[in-house]
Amino acid sequence: MLRWQATFLFAFLLAQPLLAQTPVTEDQRFNFSGSIFSRAIFLARDLPLPSAPTTSGTRRSEQGYAEYYACQINPGNCPDPSREKEQQDFYSIRLRVDASYRLSPIADVLYGLEIGEIVFGRDERDRSGPGTGGQGSGRTNIETRQLMLLFHTARPDSSQIAAGQAPPSFRAALRIGVFPVSSPEGLVLAASGAGIRFDLEADDIDSKFRGIYIRSIDNAQIDSDSNGFSDENFSNINLGFVQWEWSRYRAFNPILYGLYRQDDDPSTADLTDTVRETSRVYWGGLYLKFTFGPVGLILHGVGNWGRFHRPLSSDPDLAAAAADATDPLQGFITEAVKPPLRRQYRINAGAGQVELSYKISDDLELFLRGAGGSGRIPGDTEPDGSSVEFRPDQFRVANSGFQITEIAVGSSGGYGFLPGGRLTGIVATGLVAKYNFSIFARAFVFELGFFNIDAYRTPTIDYNTSYTRTFNQNHPTNYLGSEWNTGLTWDVYADLTLDLRGAWFDAGSGYKTLLDSRYGDDIYEGQFSITHKF
């Protein structure tokens, strides 16, 4: 790491002109900005969530029959439907501050912290709220969002700008430290990382280049020394990210990017992979944005390739053979599957999104949106009962932050039964309308959306304890459910915003099959928030 830092820094400083620079004045040295955010959330549901207790029984086994008949014979053995109902409200507050200190005309120190999100009015934090279905848990009080030493090409000061001096057509910046990083729309990666970032802007060819090398990604999940930066998640990895953006024409704006994630340390594991898994995974994406008068179009495709290795003990076929007492090779297989023997699995997957927008007037705009990823939805099983994680078309992410709905595929802070942004095995389509209007010279934005969420492949569960049961009166389908989203935003002042949002999810047969849901259909979420910037 030190070698790479020294190489980048030496090359960057060597490229700077060896001319006397205008000294930094005291009023230019320090600057800060930020926002304070507070919200109230109301949640209600009458069907289970993956993070909440469920009545799911063992699927694809005789135990499912046994539990069902035990319930029919003695109602006291039946699952308690009250466990699948919940209604609660809670409140939170969060403060974000970004500060910069100008060391010289070509060097700055940037620091950003977040205090919160501090939640009050709720005891069980993992069942809902920040991180439900996602990566973080919301337990961290003070979190370091960014801390970096920034070197950049010399910029004209206020007096030089007033004199008519234009910024240089060639601009470069080198960041060393902890900084936010995101792929387009956050479909593959959206997190804070510790490493090196290099940005280059060339006006002559209307291009922007970005290269990032990261040694650790922050999930704010494990924080042993209370400094807000994760100590264990995604540690000891190598992650590379390159991106090129071309902006010559307003009607056509392409972004081409690629990611590489190398994790060869068998002693660590992230939140989605099996313990002691190692991997080398690649992503290649093309993000295209078109504008034709009132019509806009976004096309975004991502390919996912690579391989991962897991201990032979995690192989479902070998594990079943080792547990079979009638297998004459049982002892040999049991000994063979012990670490460090490993098996390789290939990845050849993909995901994408599309958005078509039409501006009917200055006040009304319509959006047709869709997003999805290959593979089987987490929680499903293969036809032979093995884990879907071994599928070659199981789309993976580095640390996604993509959101298309509030409850189904999102991370609004309340409910979220699917990981925020992990589109694996999901196809979501929807229509959104936005209407701008004014009352007493104050700007309002009203938003209404409807989404349909399907599984990419129909769940393979033939029966389970509660939903499909013995006689299979409920059949699994790929229909996970539909969702209504609505919102009203009021810009009280330029720096003060009030936001009221609501969401309703109506579960379908696919979702009920996966969770073995015996009761309920709905999830509700309401949220009122205040944001003040400074």
LUMTI-708853 format. One line per 4 residues: number of its first residue (from 1); for each residue x, y, z of C-alpha. Coordinates in nm, 2 decimals, m for minus. Example, Ala and Ser with C-alpha at 12.3 -4.5 7.8 and 13.67 -1.06 7.14 Angstrom:
2
1 = 1.23,m0.45,0.78; 1.37,m0.11,0.71
# end
This chain:
534
1 = 0.00,0.00,0.00; 0.28,0.24,0.09; 0.46,0.17,m0.24; 0.15,0.25,m0.44
5 = 0.09,0.58,m0.25; 0.45,0.69,m0.30; 0.44,0.61,m0.67; 0.11,0.80,m0.73
9 = 0.21,1.10,m0.52; 0.56,1.13,m0.68; 0.41,1.12,m1.03; 0.14,1.37,m0.94
13 = 0.37,1.63,m0.78; 0.62,1.59,m1.06; 0.35,1.69,m1.31; 0.28,2.02,m1.12
17 = 0.44,2.34,m1.27; 0.74,2.45,m1.07; 0.62,2.81,m1.06; 0.55,3.02,m0.76
21 = 0.19,2.98,m0.66; m0.03,3.25,m0.50; m0.02,3.19,m0.13; m0.34,3.08,0.05
25 = m0.51,3.35,0.24; m0.66,3.30,0.59; m1.02,3.33,0.46; m0.96,3.05,0.21
29 = m0.81,2.80,0.45; m1.12,2.66,0.63; m1.46,2.58,0.49; m1.74,2.35,0.61
33 = m2.10,2.24,0.52; m2.35,1.98,0.63; m2.70,1.90,0.72; m2.92,1.78,1.01
37 = m3.19,1.53,0.93; m3.47,1.41,1.16; m3.75,1.18,1.08; m4.05,0.98,1.22
41 = m4.13,0.64,1.09; m4.45,0.43,1.12; m4.44,0.06,1.04; m4.70,m0.21,1.02
45 = m4.71,m0.56,0.87; m4.91,m0.88,0.89; m4.67,m1.12,0.72; m4.32,m1.22,0.81
49 = m4.00,m1.05,0.71; m3.67,m1.24,0.67; m3.52,m1.06,0.97; m3.83,m1.13,1.19
53 = m3.94,m1.46,1.34; m4.14,m1.67,1.10; m4.33,m1.99,1.11; m4.13,m2.15,0.83
57 = m4.08,m2.52,0.86; m3.83,m2.75,0.69; m3.91,m2.76,0.32; m3.88,m3.05,0.08
61 = m3.88,m3.30,0.37; m4.12,m3.53,0.56; m4.10,m3.29,0.85; m4.32,m3.05,0.65
65 = m4.60,m3.31,0.64; m4.55,m3.40,1.01; m4.58,m3.04,1.13; m4.89,m2.99,0.92
69 = m5.07,m3.29,1.05; m4.97,m3.21,1.41; m5.14,m2.87,1.37; m5.45,m3.03,1.23
73 = m5.48,m3.28,1.51; m5.41,m3.04,1.79; m5.46,m2.66,1.72; m5.22,m2.59,2.01
77 = m4.94,m2.71,1.78; m5.02,m2.45,1.52; m4.80,m2.14,1.46; m4.91,m1.83,1.65
81 = m5.03,m1.58,1.39; m4.96,m1.29,1.64; m4.59,m1.34,1.58; m4.64,m1.23,1.22
85 = m4.80,m0.90,1.31; m4.62,m0.58,1.40; m4.70,m0.22,1.44; m4.46,0.04,1.57
89 = m4.33,0.39,1.54; m3.99,0.54,1.62; m3.78,0.85,1.55; m3.43,0.93,1.46
93 = m3.18,1.21,1.41; m2.86,1.24,1.21; m2.60,1.51,1.17; m2.35,1.52,0.87
97 = m2.06,1.76,0.86; m1.80,1.80,0.58; m1.50,2.02,0.65; m1.20,2.12,0.43
101 = m0.87,2.28,0.52; m0.66,2.44,0.25; m0.29,2.36,0.32; m0.15,2.51,0.00
105 = m0.27,2.60,m0.35; m0.25,2.23,m0.45; m0.33,2.05,m0.13; m0.64,2.02,0.10
109 = m0.75,1.81,0.39; m1.11,1.68,0.37; m1.30,1.54,0.66; m1.66,1.42,0.69
113 = m1.84,1.27,0.98; m2.19,1.15,1.06; m2.33,1.15,1.41; m2.62,0.90,1.41
117 = m2.85,0.78,1.29; m2.96,0.79,1.66; m3.29,0.61,1.69; m3.52,0.64,1.99
121 = m3.86,0.47,2.06; m3.77,0.12,1.95; m3.60,m0.17,2.13; m3.54,m0.43,1.86
125 = m3.32,m0.27,1.61; m3.25,m0.56,1.37; m3.61,m0.63,1.27; m3.67,m0.29,1.11
129 = m3.50,0.04,1.06; m3.16,0.11,0.91; m3.00,m0.20,0.76; m3.31,m0.42,0.76
133 = m3.23,m0.64,0.46; m2.92,m0.44,0.39; m2.56,m0.42,0.50; m2.53,m0.18,0.79
137 = m2.70,m0.21,1.12; m2.73,0.15,1.22; m2.57,0.09,1.56; m2.27,0.32,1.50
141 = m2.30,0.66,1.67; m2.02,0.85,1.51; m1.90,0.74,1.17; m1.61,0.86,0.96
145 = m1.76,0.92,0.61; m1.44,1.06,0.46; m1.09,1.15,0.57; m0.84,1.22,0.30
149 = m0.54,1.42,0.18; m0.63,1.58,m0.15; m0.37,1.70,m0.41; m0.51,1.88,m0.71
153 = m0.39,2.11,m0.99; m0.37,2.47,m0.89; m0.70,2.66,m0.90; m0.75,3.03,m0.96
157 = m0.85,3.22,m0.65; m1.14,3.47,m0.63; m0.93,3.77,m0.74; m0.80,3.58,m1.04
161 = m1.15,3.46,m1.13; m1.27,3.83,m1.10; m0.98,3.93,m1.34; m1.11,3.68,m1.60
165 = m0.87,3.39,m1.55; m1.05,3.07,m1.64; m0.98,2.73,m1.48; m0.73,2.51,m1.67
169 = m0.87,2.28,m1.93; m0.67,2.00,m1.78; m0.75,1.92,m1.42; m0.63,1.64,m1.20
173 = m0.69,1.53,m0.84; m0.54,1.26,m0.62; m0.71,1.15,m0.29; m0.54,0.94,m0.03
177 = m0.75,0.81,0.27; m1.11,0.72,0.33; m1.36,0.85,0.07; m1.71,0.76,m0.08
181 = m1.71,0.55,m0.39; m1.99,0.45,m0.62; m2.05,0.29,m0.95; m2.33,0.45,m1.17
185 = m2.66,0.43,m0.98; m2.48,0.23,m0.71; m2.59,m0.09,m0.89; m2.26,m0.27,m0.81
189 = m2.08,m0.05,m0.55; m2.18,0.23,m0.32; m1.98,0.26,0.00; m1.69,0.43,0.17
193 = m1.35,0.29,0.10; m0.99,0.32,0.23; m0.74,0.36,m0.05; m0.63,0.59,m0.34
197 = m0.85,0.77,m0.59; m0.73,0.96,m0.90; m0.95,1.19,m1.11; m0.87,1.35,m1.44
201 = m1.08,1.60,m1.64; m0.98,1.70,m1.99; m1.21,1.96,m2.15; m1.04,1.94,m2.48
205 = m1.17,1.58,m2.53; m1.48,1.63,m2.31; m1.38,1.33,m2.09; m1.35,1.24,m1.73
209 = m1.14,0.95,m1.61; m1.14,0.79,m1.26; m0.92,0.52,m1.11; m0.96,0.38,m0.76
213 = m0.77,0.13,m0.56; m0.92,0.02,m0.23; m0.80,m0.20,0.04; m1.10,m0.20,0.27
217 = m1.47,m0.12,0.23; m1.67,0.02,0.52; m2.01,m0.13,0.62; m2.03,0.04,0.96
221 = m2.12,m0.30,1.10; m1.82,m0.41,1.31; m1.64,m0.12,1.48; m1.41,m0.25,1.76
225 = m1.23,0.08,1.83; m1.54,0.30,1.80; m1.39,0.52,1.53; m1.69,0.46,1.29
229 = m1.49,0.27,1.03; m1.54,m0.10,0.99; m1.25,m0.31,1.13; m1.33,m0.65,0.99
233 = m1.59,m0.64,0.71; m1.43,m0.66,0.37; m1.08,m0.65,0.53; m0.77,m0.76,0.34
237 = m0.92,m0.73,m0.01; m0.80,m0.56,m0.32; m1.07,m0.37,m0.51; m1.00,m0.18,m0.83
241 = m1.24,0.06,m1.01; m1.20,0.24,m1.34; m1.45,0.47,m1.51; m1.46,0.69,m1.82
245 = m1.73,0.94,m1.89; m1.78,1.13,m2.22; m1.98,1.45,m2.23; m1.93,1.62,m2.57
249 = m2.30,1.61,m2.66; m2.59,1.69,m2.43; m2.81,1.43,m2.60; m2.57,1.14,m2.54
253 = m2.37,1.08,m2.22; m2.20,0.74,m2.20; m2.02,0.60,m1.89; m1.80,0.29,m1.92
257 = m1.67,0.13,m1.60; m1.52,m0.19,m1.46; m1.45,m0.33,m1.12; m1.23,m0.61,m0.99
261 = m1.25,m0.76,m0.64; m0.98,m1.00,m0.51; m1.03,m1.17,m0.18; m0.77,m1.44,m0.13
265 = m0.78,m1.45,0.25; m0.96,m1.76,0.37; m0.98,m1.63,0.73; m1.23,m1.35,0.65
269 = m1.58,m1.34,0.51; m1.83,m1.07,0.42; m2.20,m1.05,0.50; m2.32,m1.26,0.21
273 = m2.05,m1.52,0.15; m1.98,m1.84,0.33; m1.70,m1.84,0.59; m1.36,m1.91,0.45
277 = m1.47,m1.84,0.09; m1.21,m1.68,m0.14; m1.30,m1.51,m0.47; m1.18,m1.31,m0.77
281 = m1.48,m1.14,m0.93; m1.51,m0.89,m1.22; m1.78,m0.65,m1.32; m1.81,m0.46,m1.65
285 = m2.08,m0.20,m1.70; m2.21,0.05,m1.96; m2.43,0.33,m1.86; m2.60,0.53,m2.15
289 = m2.81,0.84,m2.10; m3.00,0.99,m2.40; m3.19,1.32,m2.41; m3.42,1.40,m2.70
293 = m3.61,1.71,m2.61; m3.88,1.61,m2.36; m3.78,1.24,m2.38; m3.50,1.09,m2.17
297 = m3.37,0.73,m2.18; m3.13,0.55,m1.95; m2.99,0.21,m2.05; m2.76,0.04,m1.80
301 = m2.62,m0.31,m1.83; m2.37,m0.49,m1.60; m2.19,m0.82,m1.66; m2.05,m1.02,m1.37
305 = m1.78,m1.28,m1.41; m1.52,m1.46,m1.21; m1.48,m1.75,m0.97; m1.50,m1.83,m0.60
309 = m1.37,m2.11,m0.39; m1.53,m2.28,m0.10; m1.43,m2.56,0.13; m1.54,m2.90,0.01
313 = m1.74,m2.93,0.33; m1.98,m2.67,0.20; m2.05,m2.87,m0.12; m2.41,m3.00,m0.08
317 = m2.35,m3.34,m0.26; m2.04,m3.42,m0.06; m2.20,m3.31,0.26; m2.50,m3.54,0.20
321 = m2.27,m3.83,0.12; m2.07,m3.77,0.44; m2.39,m3.78,0.64; m2.52,m4.10,0.48
325 = m2.44,m4.38,0.72; m2.51,m4.64,0.45; m2.24,m4.50,0.22; m1.94,m4.73,0.23
329 = m1.72,m4.43,0.16; m1.86,m4.22,0.44; m1.54,m4.21,0.65; m1.33,m4.13,0.34
333 = m1.56,m3.85,0.23; m1.59,m3.71,0.58; m1.21,m3.69,0.60; m1.18,m3.56,0.24
337 = m1.41,m3.26,0.29; m1.21,m3.11,0.58; m1.03,m2.78,0.50; m0.81,m2.68,0.33
341 = m0.94,m2.87,0.03; m1.16,m2.64,m0.18; m1.39,m2.65,m0.48; m1.41,m2.38,m0.75
345 = m1.74,m2.23,m0.87; m1.77,m2.01,m1.18; m1.98,m1.69,m1.22; m2.13,m1.57,m1.54
349 = m2.42,m1.34,m1.45; m2.56,m1.00,m1.52; m2.80,m0.73,m1.42; m2.94,m0.41,m1.57
353 = m3.18,m0.12,m1.55; m3.38,0.09,m1.79; m3.56,0.42,m1.75; m3.78,0.60,m2.00
357 = m3.89,0.95,m1.90; m4.13,1.20,m2.07; m4.17,1.56,m1.97; m4.53,1.64,m2.05
361 = m4.50,2.00,m1.92; m4.28,2.21,m1.70; m4.47,2.07,m1.40; m4.55,1.71,m1.49
365 = m4.30,1.42,m1.58; m4.36,1.05,m1.62; m4.10,0.77,m1.56; m4.12,0.41,m1.68
369 = m3.86,0.21,m1.48; m3.73,m0.14,m1.47; m3.44,m0.33,m1.31; m3.34,m0.69,m1.26
373 = m3.06,m0.94,m1.21; m3.00,m1.30,m1.31; m3.00,m1.60,m1.07; m3.25,m1.72,m0.81
377 = m3.38,m1.49,m0.53; m3.21,m1.55,m0.20; m3.41,m1.78,0.02; m3.50,m2.01,m0.28
381 = m3.34,m2.35,m0.33; m3.22,m2.55,m0.63; m3.45,m2.84,m0.75; m3.22,m3.08,m0.56
385 = m3.25,m2.87,m0.24; m2.90,m2.72,m0.26; m2.81,m2.35,m0.20; m2.87,m2.11,m0.49
389 = m2.53,m1.95,m0.41; m2.36,m2.21,m0.61; m2.54,m2.12,m0.94; m2.31,m1.97,m1.21
393 = m2.58,m1.71,m1.30; m2.62,m1.59,m0.94; m2.55,m1.21,m0.97; m2.32,m1.07,m0.70
397 = m2.24,m0.72,m0.60; m1.94,m0.55,m0.44; m2.15,m0.34,m0.20; m2.46,m0.22,m0.37
401 = m2.67,0.09,m0.29; m2.93,0.07,m0.57; m3.29,0.15,m0.49; m3.60,0.12,m0.70
405 = m3.88,0.09,m0.44; m3.92,0.18,m0.08; m4.00,m0.16,0.07; m3.93,m0.44,m0.18
409 = m3.59,m0.33,m0.32; m3.48,m0.04,m0.11; m3.32,0.10,0.21; m3.56,0.37,0.32
413 = m3.48,0.32,0.68; m3.79,0.13,0.78; m3.87,m0.20,0.61; m3.68,m0.36,0.34
417 = m3.73,m0.74,0.29; m3.47,m0.76,0.01; m3.11,m0.63,0.05; m3.09,m0.27,m0.07
421 = m2.98,m0.29,m0.43; m2.90,m0.66,m0.46; m3.11,m0.74,m0.77; m3.02,m1.11,m0.78
425 = m3.31,m1.31,m0.91; m3.54,m1.01,m0.91; m3.72,m0.82,m1.19; m3.89,m0.50,m1.09
429 = m4.09,m0.27,m1.32; m4.29,0.04,m1.24; m4.44,0.37,m1.34; m4.37,0.69,m1.15
433 = m4.53,1.04,m1.19; m4.38,1.36,m1.05; m4.58,1.68,m1.04; m4.43,2.02,m0.94
437 = m4.66,2.30,m0.81; m4.65,2.61,m0.59; m4.86,2.73,m0.30; m4.79,3.08,m0.15
441 = m4.46,3.10,m0.35; m4.34,2.78,m0.20; m4.23,2.48,m0.42; m4.39,2.14,m0.38
445 = m4.32,1.81,m0.55; m4.58,1.53,m0.55; m4.47,1.18,m0.65; m4.68,0.87,m0.71
449 = m4.54,0.53,m0.82; m4.65,0.17,m0.88; m4.42,m0.12,m0.91; m4.45,m0.49,m0.99
453 = m4.19,m0.72,m0.84; m4.13,m1.07,m0.98; m3.87,m1.34,m0.92; m3.65,m1.40,m1.22
457 = m3.72,m1.77,m1.19; m4.02,m1.94,m1.02; m3.93,m2.07,m0.67; m3.87,m2.45,m0.67
461 = m4.03,m2.51,m0.33; m4.31,m2.77,m0.39; m4.46,m2.75,m0.04; m4.38,m2.61,0.30
465 = m4.53,m2.62,0.64; m4.79,m2.33,0.62; m4.83,m2.19,0.27; m4.83,m2.46,0.01
469 = m4.89,m2.74,0.26; m4.96,m3.10,0.19; m5.23,m3.08,m0.08; m5.06,m2.80,m0.26
473 = m5.36,m2.58,m0.28; m5.13,m2.28,m0.31; m4.88,m2.30,m0.60; m4.55,m2.12,m0.61
477 = m4.52,m1.85,m0.88; m4.26,m1.59,m0.97; m4.50,m1.31,m0.86; m4.35,m1.16,m0.54
481 = m4.59,m0.87,m0.51; m4.68,m0.51,m0.60; m4.60,m0.19,m0.43; m4.74,0.17,m0.42
485 = m4.51,0.46,m0.33; m4.61,0.82,m0.27; m4.43,1.13,m0.15; m4.48,1.50,m0.10
489 = m4.17,1.73,m0.07; m4.20,2.09,0.04; m3.90,2.33,m0.01; m3.99,2.57,0.28
493 = m3.67,2.76,0.22; m3.36,2.71,0.00; m3.19,2.52,0.29; m3.50,2.37,0.47
497 = m3.70,2.08,0.33; m4.00,1.88,0.46; m4.07,1.54,0.32; m4.37,1.31,0.37
501 = m4.36,0.96,0.22; m4.57,0.64,0.23; m4.54,0.29,0.09; m4.76,m0.02,0.07
505 = m4.65,m0.36,m0.04; m4.90,m0.63,m0.12; m4.73,m0.97,m0.11; m4.78,m1.23,m0.39
509 = m4.76,m1.61,m0.40; m4.39,m1.61,m0.48; m4.30,m1.42,m0.16; m4.54,m1.62,0.05
513 = m4.39,m1.94,m0.08; m4.03,m1.83,0.00; m4.12,m1.73,0.36; m4.38,m2.00,0.42
517 = m4.63,m1.73,0.51; m4.96,m1.86,0.65; m5.12,m1.53,0.74; m5.11,m1.18,0.60
521 = m5.05,m0.99,0.28; m4.94,m0.64,0.35; m4.65,m0.42,0.47; m4.70,m0.05,0.53
525 = m4.45,0.23,0.59; m4.50,0.60,0.65; m4.22,0.85,0.70; m4.20,1.22,0.78
529 = m3.86,1.40,0.77; m3.70,1.74,0.81; m3.37,1.83,0.64; m3.19,2.15,0.72
533 = m2.86,2.23,0.53; m2.59,2.47,0.64
# end
